[in-house]
Every structure is written in C-alpha cells, then in structure tokens.
Amino acid sequence: MPNDACANPQFLQWVKEMWDLARERNNKGVSTYKHAYDSLKACPITYQHPSELQKLRGFGPTICGRLTDKLKKQCEENGLPMPKPSSKRGDRAAQAAAALNPWKDGSGDEEESAPRPAKKPRKSKPYVPAYRSGAYALVLALSLQDENDTVGLTKASLIDVAQQYCDASFTAPPDPSKYYTAWNSIKTLEQKELVFERGRPLKRYCLTDEGWEVAKRIRELAIARGDVVDATGFYRRMDDAPHPSQPRASQSAAPRAPAAETRVPRQRAQSSLFIGDDDDANDDDDGGNINSYSNMVDAVPPPSQFFGSQYKDFIPDGDSANDEATPPHYTPIRLPPGSFTVEMVLDTREVRAKTDRDYIQNELAKKGCTPIMRALELGDILWVAKCNEPGWLSRMGSDGDEVVLDWIVERKRLDDLIGSIRDGRFHEQKFRLRRSGIKNVIYLVEEISLDGQHLERYDEAIKSAMASIQVVNGYFLKRTQQIDETIRYLASMTRQLKKKYEGKPLPVIPTNVLTARNYLPLLKELREKQPDVGHYISYPAFASLASKSDLMTLRDLYLKMLMCTRGVTGEKAIEIQKVWKTPRDFVKAFEQCAQPGEAGKKQREVLVSNRLGDLIGRKKIPKPVSVKIAEVWGEMEM
C-alpha cells in the first residue's frame, strides 16, 4: 500500500525515516519501528495528533514524542496551528472498569463492586553517567560533533578528545593487575542505545537520538555545577584546589579489598592538596627540632647505599665541633621574580609498571606539567626553581641552575608500603627525609586492590605506620585511589607552587659556606630568626647532602645500633644513651658484671632493666628487653 493510500501518510513517512535510520545504525530498536510502521500503514483511522497513535502496536511515548516534535516543527515552518490531542480518556476508563468487573448489576455493597485502582507505573529515572566517569567523557566527546554528522569518530580520536573529561585512563588500567579501562564504558553506552558503531574494519562511533538527549542533560548539569562550557566543550574548573595559604579539609578513601570485607579504616587527611605558607605553624617542628631525637630516631641508613652518587663529594664534611657550634655568616643570593620557573623533578624509577615506564611522565605532560626526569638521591618527587639564564647561579656564588624548594613527595603504593615496613626501609626513609632539612614532606600512599587476607594480616601495621607519619614525624599524609588520581594531584601541586613562588624573590644560601656538619644547625638558626622567610640551596648541594652516608654523628650511630635489638624503640634507645654515653661505656658496664657462671649472666640480664625499669610509658625497659640487650652487648669485648 503506498503512503498516499494510508490514512496518516505524513506520520507514516516520518516513521519510515526513523526505521531507515535505525537500520543504518544497526540499532536494537529496528523491530519496534517495523511494528509501528506496519500497524500505522494498516490502520484506516485518521489521527490528528501523534499522542493518539499509542493505541497502535509499536507506538510508545518515545516514538510519539519524536513525531510530536516533527509535527510542531512542520507547523511552525508553514504557519499552521498545532493540532491538540483528543481527550477521550473517560470512555477508555469506563471500558477498562467494565472489563475488570463484568458481573456488576447494581446489587451488593458499593465498596465490593468498585474496581481496584490501577497501580501507577514506576517512572524510570533518566540515565546520566557519573561525573568524570568513562561514559561521561565519551558522551561529552561525541557531543562535540555536529548532531547531523553520521561519520563519527574512530576509537583513537574519541579517546584523545574524551581523556580530558575523565579521571581514569582510557588506555591503561588503574591497577597493573587489572585489564579494564575507562574505554569499557563504551559497551554500557551501546547497551543503553546511547551510542552506535558503524564501519568495518575501522569502527566509528556516533550518538543516537537518546544519546543526544543524555548529552543535553549532562550539559545542563555541567552549567549548574559551575564548569566552563563553551563551543569547544567542557573544561573542569581549576579553582577546586585551595590557595597555597588556605588548605582545605577532606577525607581520603580507604583501600579496597575485593576478596574480603576487611579494610583499612579511613583516616582523615589534613587537606586534599597540602600547600601551606613558609611560616605555617605546623611546620615549626620541622625547623625547630631538626636535631631532636625524640621525634626522629627510627633506623639507620645503610652506610654504602649512596656511594655511587655523582654529587657525593660536592659538599665537604666539615669539622664536627666547630661547624655545629658556630654556623657561618653569609650574604644570601637573591633570585629575583621572573628570572626562574618552578619545575617538577620526577625520579626515573617512578614507573607505573615494568612494561609501561613512561606512563606517569606522559600523563603529566598531557596535563601541561612536563617533569624533569632524573635519579633523585632522596624522595620520589620534588620541585625546583630553574633559572632562565644558564650559569647565573654560578656567577653569583652557587652552583648549577636549579634551586630546591621546600617541598618533597615520597610516593608509596600500598603493597610497597607493607614491604617497606617489613624490611625496615619505612623507618630509614623517614629518617633521611627528616635529615634533609626540607620543611614540607608529603607522604603519598597510593591504594590498590589487595588480597583480603593479606590486607587483614598487616591491618594494624598499616594503621600504625600512617599514624606515625602524621603524629610522630609531622608529615602530611595524602592518600589516592589510583595512579591517575596521583598524577592529577601532582599536576595540581605544580600549578599551585608556581603561583606561590614565581612572583617573589628566593634567598639562596651560597654553596661555598655549606658543609655536611653545619647545614642543619644553620638552617635551624635561620628559621628561628626569620620564620617568615624561606632559605634554599642549589640542587647539586642538596643532592650532595642527601647522598652523604657519614652525615651521622657518633651519637646517631650509637642510637641506631641500640635499635637493632628487637624491642628497643627510639625512646628506649635515648634513655639508654643518657645513662651510658658511648658504646664503649655500655660495653664496659657489662664487663663490670664480673661474677663467674650463672650469677654473672643474671646480673648482666637485669643491668638495664634495674636502671631504667621504673620509667613511665614507652621509655620503660622491661626485663625481657633487658635480656635481649644483654645477649648482644654483654658478649662484646673492648
């Protein structure tokens, strides 16, 4: 039957167009459009408004709504009045009531003969992807194309456009042990018929009519959220990160354990981006108590760990007595504003996986923060002020072209944190960070999925380590869910540090006045006299100081030797050192327990506990610990 012979030729033509478009896009709604077309073509009744077509097979609110839009547009173009839908629902309701109760004859109670009211159908909420999820980014990227464009975007082009709108990566899974990326969201969009693909072998993707409606809802939500929306798309607002002088409180998420319900409890972080002024009250402990062992003794750095550093002999050791007693007087080098730029330095060993070593570097570059790559002597990420004019610092009395700022990051994946706790690197790294003199230390813990039993086994150790980082050491703890969140945090840190430092002069300590012995006392004195002013050194000087294994005094080494005995903490080691000043004095005390046989052994075992067993709290040394100390130190001979 031709369209002219149909009672509703215009509606039939529009339904035919929808049907053809669905077949072209290989849409799952092809059969629905076919049923609608066949039923409308066979119907002899003329309808004035598309809403009346819902009586026919295949017609629902979606198709009738599209037909209504087309009819409204046609009427506006031709200057015709829009037909009004007929309202004959009273008859339909009466017929439905009669069908529910055909035996009604007017007898009996009125309540028993009345039909039950039909249940209202539950309205399904319109689908809107989660903010900055994979589906959200894909819909946004596709909505930047023309609505009438049927060519579409290839996978590579779509990923390039969509990545800026998504927090997760489209090419690399968040966990090296996983395989799913943000690109897997394309399957969800295809199942919901928001996106269709076409072309073989090179697939191209376009939004369906439903997809365009979702894109419009996302645009409305983006405007309400305050994101920047223009002709080129959506841009996440960059004022989310606090100003350097205004840290913002937030909470970090807990690590995930898919194999069990046991998880590390969430701990409150100080801010989502920890950036504070140089005179922050929380940092006074770092500068004022640099030599305080009650806060910093944890473990001994391996003596030969850094002998291979190229900067090891750049700074002389100096005289331990004179340098520590009398810090040098000098005229600082002032690095004027505009003569330098703040750059991030990333350790070359910071990789996502062995097979994907450049992922962090490349992702940072995409965010406009290209890092300087080098093997760092301390930490994993730090920031430097790089001089625009090469050789300027050398002419002024310093070295190199970079000045180390007061910010350093130690990055740990959750499994690496557990490993460092087990082998002692955790305490050793905190000790070296404390001795570096850097004011603002950030411990960044990157949480990944771990086996539930493994996580439960080290639950208490992880909580204790994280508490120690914040309470005992005074470092800022930042926890991220995955590597992409870490990258966003570092990029945001870089932007904020540029704002903080590039507009003011930097006082630099000349390299020729520094020694390994006088650096920390000098820094302590400067921070006490000028708490509002930062004091910086060149990168070669910093690398040399960080790489020196003989930076420890005899007291340092003595305390670390004591702590090698199981059960001897930093507090206990300090109390022992207060009584027996040197290792020689300690060994001589055991040698004085000269009674032969078992009596002498028992006397040695209680030597320390008798002297320090009455102390309060963690300083107290009980007899079992005293026995272990005697087993080690009581057998030595001087």
N, C-alpha and C positions, 0 to 999 in steps of 0.2 A: 504494500500500500504506500503510495507516495505521500510526502509530508503534507501536500495540499489537501489530500483526502482525509487527513486526520482532523479531529475536532479541535485540537490545540497545536497548530503547526509551529507557532513560534516557540512554545515550550519544548516541543519535540526536537526542534533544531538545536536549542541550547543543550538539551540532554545529550544529543548526539555528539556535540562538540566535547562535552565532559567525558563521554565514553571514549572517544578517539584519543583524547589527551591521556586518559588512564592507561589505555593500551600502549601508547607510545612510551610511557614512563614505566611500564611493567608494574603498575600499581595493583595492590591486592583488591582494590575496590572495583575492578573491572566487571565482575559478575553482578555486583549491585547496580551499576549503571546500566548493564544489559537488561536486567529485570525491569528497571524503571522505564527504559526506552520501550521495551515490548508492551508493558502494561499501558503506558500512555498512548502508544500507537494504536492499540486495540480498543481504547476507551471511546465511546460515542458521545460522551458528555463534555460540553464546553465549560471550562473553568476560567474565571476572571482573575483570580489571584493564586500565586504558587502555593500558598499555605493550604489551599483546598486539595492539593494533589496528595496529601498524606494518606488519603483513603486508598490510594493505589499501591500495588506491590512495588517495593524497591524505593519508595519515597519516604524520606525521613526529614528531621529538622535540618540536617546539613545540606542536602540537595535542595530542599525547598528554600533555605536561606540564600543559597547562591543564585537560584532562579529569581528570588525577590530582588537581589542586588542588581542583576542584569535587567530586570523589568524596570526598576527605578531609574537606572541609568538611561535606558531607552526612552522613558517618558520625559526625562529632563532634556535630552538631546532634541526631541521632537516637540517639546512644549505641550505635552499631553498630561492630563491629570492622572495621578497614580490610583489604580483601582483599589477599593477597600475590600478586605476579606469578608466573606459572608459569615454570619453568626447564627447558625442553626444547631447550636450545641444542645439546646433544650430538648429537641426531638431525639437526638442521639442518646442523651442521658436517660430519657424516659424509656427508650427501646432497651437500653442496657439494663435498667431496673426491672423491666418486664421479663427480660431473659433470665435474670437472676432468680425471680420468684414468679414462675408461670402459673402457680396454683392459687394466686391471690384472688379471693372472691368477696372481700369486704368484711368477712367474719373474723372473730378472734381479736386478740389484743393487737393494738396498733404497733406496739413495740416489736412483737414477734413477726409481724408481716413486713416490716420495713427492711429493705435490703441493707446489708453492711456497707459502709463507705469504703470505697477502694483505697488501698494504700498508695500514698504518694511515692512515685519513683524517686529513688535517691539520685540526686544530681552528682555526676562525677566532676571533680574539680579539673579545671583546665590544666594541662601539663605545662609546667615551667621548669626547665633544668636548674639545678643548684648553681648558685653564684660561682663563677670562675671554674666550673667543672668542665670536663671534656665536651659533654653535649652542649653546654652553654657556649663554649668557644666556637664549636663547629657551626652552630646555628647563626651566631653573630658573623662569622667569616662568610658564610654563604649568603647572608642577608645584605652584604655589601655589594653583591652583584645586582644587575637590573632585574626587576621582578618578571619581566617578559623574556629574559635570557634563558634559552634552553640548552646552551652549550655546556655550562657548568665548569667546575674546577677539578683538576686532577688531584690525586692524593698529596703529591708533593707540594703543589701550590696551595692547597687547602690547609696543610699543616703550617706552612710558612706564615699564612695570614692569621690562623687561629691561635698560634702559640702565645701571642702577646695577651690574649684574653683568658688564658688558663694557667692555674697554679702548678699543675702537673705537666710532665713532659709527654709529648706525643711520640717520641722516638725511643726513649729509654724508660724502663720500669722504675718505680720509686725504690724498689729493693732489688739488688742484683740477683737474688734468688727467685724472683718472680718474673713473669712474662707479660703481664697485662700492662698496657699503657693507656693514656687518655684517648688514643685512637679507637680503642674498643667501644667507645660510646657511639660510634657510627652505626653499630649493629642495633643499639637501642633506638636510635632515631629512625632507622629503616623499619624496624618492627612496629613503631608507632606511626609509620607512614608520614613522617615529617620530612624525610629525605629520600630521594630515589636516585639510583645509579643507572648510567647508560654507557654504552660503548664497550667494545671488546677489541683488543686485549687491554687497552688503556681506559680504565674506568674513569668516568666523570660524575660529579655529584651536584645535585640541584635541590632546592627546597620545593616541596609540594605546596599546594594551597594551604593545607593545615600548618606546614612549616612556616609559611609567611605569617600566619596568624600568631604563632608562638613567638616569632621574631619581633613582631609588633608589641607583644606583651612584655618581652624582655626589654625592649627599648623604653617602654613606659616605666618599668621598674628601675632601669638604669637612671632615668631622669629623676625619679623620686629618691634614689639613693644618693644622688649628687655626683655621679660620674660624668665625665665630659663626653658629650655626644655631639658629633658633627657629621658632615657629609662623608668623611673618611672612616667613620666607625666610632668605636667606644675606646676610651682610654681610662684605665684605672687611675683614680685621683691619687696624687703623690703626697698629699698632706696628711696621710694616715700616720706616718712616722712622726714621733714627737720632736720638738725642737731640742737641740743639744742641752739646753738648760731646763727642760721640762720633761723629765722621764714620765712615762705613763704606765700605770699598773695593769697587769694582765696575768692570765694563768697559762701555763704550758700543759699540753696534753700528756697523758701517760702512755708508756709503751704498750704496744698491742701484743697479745699472746693468743694466737688462734687455736692452739692445741689445748688450752685450759683457761679457766676463768681467773687464775691468779695473775694479778698485775701489780706493777709498782705504783703506789698511790701517787696521785698528782701533787706536786709541790708548787707552792705559789712563787712565781718569779717576781723580781722587782719591777721589771718593765719589759715590754715586748721588743724594744730597741733601747739598750742601755747606753745612753750617751749623756755624760754629765760634764759640768764645767771643771776646770782645773782645781778650783777651790772647793770641790764637793766635800761635805763633811764626812761622808762615808769613806773617803779615800785618805783621810788624815792618818789612819793607822798604817797605810802602806808606806808613807813617807816618814812618819814619826817614829815608827818602831821597826825599822828595817833590820836592826841587829838584835831584836828581841826574840830569844829562842823559845819563849813560852808560846809563841804563835807560829814559829816556822820550822822547828826541827821535825823532820819526818823521815828522811832517808838520805843515804849517801850517793851522790852521783858517781858513776864508775870513773876511776881516775884516768883511764886512757880512752874514754869514749870519743873525745873530740880532738885527738892529736892531729887528725888529718885536715883540720880547718885551715884555709888559706890566710885567715886573719888572726891566727893564734898568737903570733909574736908581734902583732901590730901595736899593742899597748904594753908597756913594761910592767913588771910585777911591782916594783917599788919597795921601799923599806917598810916593813910591817909596823914598826914602832913609831917612826916619825910621821909617815903618811896618814896613819889613823888618828894621831893626836892633833896634828895641825893641818887641816885642809888648806889647799893652795888658794891664793888670791889671784884674780884674773879679771880681764875686761871681756865681757861676753861679745860674741859676734851676733849682730842683729840682721836677721834675714828679712828684708822689707816685704810688705804685702805686694803681690803681683809679680814677684821675682821667682815664684815657685808654684807648683801644683801638687795637690795631695794625691798620692797614688797608692793602690793596694799592692802588697807583695805577698804572693802565694807560694807556699812551699811546693817544690816539684814532686814531692812524694804524696801530695794530697790528690788522690785519684778516686774515681767512682768504682772502678773495678780494674783488674789487670788487663782486660781486653778493651777497656774504654778509659784511657788515661787522660784524655783531653776534654772530657765532658764538662768538668767544673769550669775550666778556663774558657771553653767555647760559650757556655751558657752565661757566664759573667760578661763576656764580650757582647753578647746579644742584648744585654741589659744596659749597655753603654758604660761598662766598667771593666775595661781590659786590664787584667792584672800583670804585674811584673813577675816573671817566673824565675825562681832561684831556690837553691837548697838553703833553708834557714837553719841557723845554729840553735835557735830557740823558738818554740811556738810553731804554729801552722799558718797563721795569717797575721800580718802587721801592716801598718800604714807609715809611709814616709813622705816628707816634703821634698820633692825633686826640683832642683834648681833649673831654671830655664836656660841659664848661661853656664855651659860646662866650664869647670875649672874655677868658678867664682869662690867656692868654699876654700879651695886650696890656697888661693891668693890671700884669703883673709885669716889663715892660720889653722884651718881644719883640714879634713881630708874627704875625698870623694865628692859626689854631687847630691847626696841624699842625707836627710836628717830624720832620725827615727822619732816618731810621735809617741805619745804616752798611751798607746792602745795596742793590745796584742790578744790574739784568739788562740786558744788550744781546743782543737776540734776532736771529739771522740764519738765514734759510733758506739751504740750501747754494748755490742759484743766486744769491741775494743776496750771499753771502759772496764768490763768484767775481767778481761785478760790482763789489763794493766794493774788492777787490784790484786790479782793472783800473783803476778811476778814482781810486784814492788815498783813498777815504773810510775804508778799513780802518785806515790809519795815523792819519788825522785823528781818528777816533772814539776810538781807544786813547789818543791824546794828551789829548783833552778829559776822558776818564774819569780819567786819572792826575791831571790838574789839578783835578778836582772835590774831592779830599780824602776821598772815600768809601773806606772801608777794604776792604770785601768786594765785589769786582766779579766778576760771573758772566757769562761769555760763553756763551750758549746757542745751539748750532748745531743747527738742525732739518733733518734729512736727508730729501731727497725723491728720487724716481726721476729720473735724468738720462740723457741720451743717452750711450752708452758712449764714443763718440769725443770728445764734448765734455768728459766727465769725465776721460778719459785725457790730454787736452791740458793740463788745469790740475791734474793729479795732484800734481806737485811743489809747485806754488804753494799748494795747499790744505794739504798736509802741513807746509810751511814756516810758513804762517800759524798753524796750530794749535799748532805747537811754539813759535812766538814768543809766542803768547798766554800759554802756561804758563811758559815758561822765562825769556823776556826781561822780560815785563810782570808776571809773578807772579799772573795772574788765574786763576780757576777755570774750567775748560772743561767744560761739560755738553753731551752730545750725545743727541738724542732722535730716534726713528724717524719720528714724525709729529706733527701738531699736537695730537692728543688726549693723547699722552704728555707734551707740553709743558704742557698745561693741568693734568694730574694733578700734574706736578712743581711748578708754581706754587701750586696749592692746598695741596699738602703743605708747601711752604716757608712759606706764610702761617700754617698751623696751628703749625708749629714756632717761628716767630718770635713768635707770640702767647704761647706757653709761655715763651719766652726773655725777653721784655721786659715783659709786663704785670704781672709780680709784683715788679718792682724799680723804684726811682726813676730818673729820667732827668735828668742835668745838662744844661742848655741854656745856650749862650753867648748873652748879650743881643745883640740886633741892633745897638744903638747903639754898640757897641765895634768892630764889624767894618768893614773896608774891603777893597777888592779886592786891596790890596797886603799887608795884614797877616794875611789869613785863613790861608794855608798856613804861614807861619812860626809863627803862634800855635798852629795845630793840631799842628805838628811838636814844639813845645816842650811842649805839654800831654801828648802821647803819650809823650814821653821821661820826663817827671816822674811821670806817673800811667798806666803802661801797662795797669793792670787796670781803668781807668775809661773809659767811653765819653764822648765830647764831641760834642754835637749842636747843630744850628742849625734855625731855623724854615724852613718851605718857601719863603716869599717871599724870604728871604735866600739860600737855596740856589739858587733859580731865577735870582735876580739875578746871583749869582756865576757861574753856569754860562752865562749869556747874554752876558757881557761879552766883546767881542772884543778890547778893549785890555788884557786881563789879561796879555799877554805883555810882557816887558822887551825892551830893545834887543838883548840877547844872544839871547833866544828868536828874535826876528825874523831876526837875522843867521844863526843856525844853520839856520833854515828856508829862508832864501834860498840858502844854500850847497847844501842838499839838493835844490833844484830841478834841479840839474845831474845828469844821468844818471850813475850810478856813484858818487856821493858819498853814503855812508851816514851814519848818526848818529855812528858812531865817527870816521869821517874828518873830518866837519864839526867835531867837538870839537877834534881835533888842529890843524885849520887855525885855529880861533878862539884856540887857545892861543898861536899864533905871531903872528897878525895880529888884534889885539883887537877892532877895529871894521871895518865895511865900508869906511870911509874909509882906514884903514891898508892894507887889502888892495888897494884900487884904486891907492893911491899906490905900493905895491910894484911893481905892473905898470908904472906910469908911469916909474919909475926905470930900466926897461929901455929906455933911450933910443937905442940903436943903430939907425940907419936901415935900412930894407929888410928883407931876409930874415934877416939876423943878429939884428935886434931881435925878429922874430917867433919865431925858435927859442929865444931867451933867455926870452921870456915863456912859451913852451910848457913849458919844463923848470923854471920857477921853483918850483912847488910840489913836484914830484917830487924835485928836488935837495935840498930841505929836509926832506921827510917820506917819502922813498922808502926809508929804511933802518929804518922802524918794523916791528914784528913783528905778524903776523896781519892782522886786518881793519882795523887802523889805518893800514897801509901804503898810500901813494898811488902807484900805478904811473904810468908816463909817459902811457899813453893817457888816463887820467882827468885827468892834469895838462893835457893838450892841450885837453880839453873845457872845463876850468875857464878856461883862458886865452881860449878863444873867447868866453866870456860876460863874464868880469870884465876881461880885458885890453883890451877895446874901450871900456870906460866912461871918462868924464872927470869929474873932481870940480871 
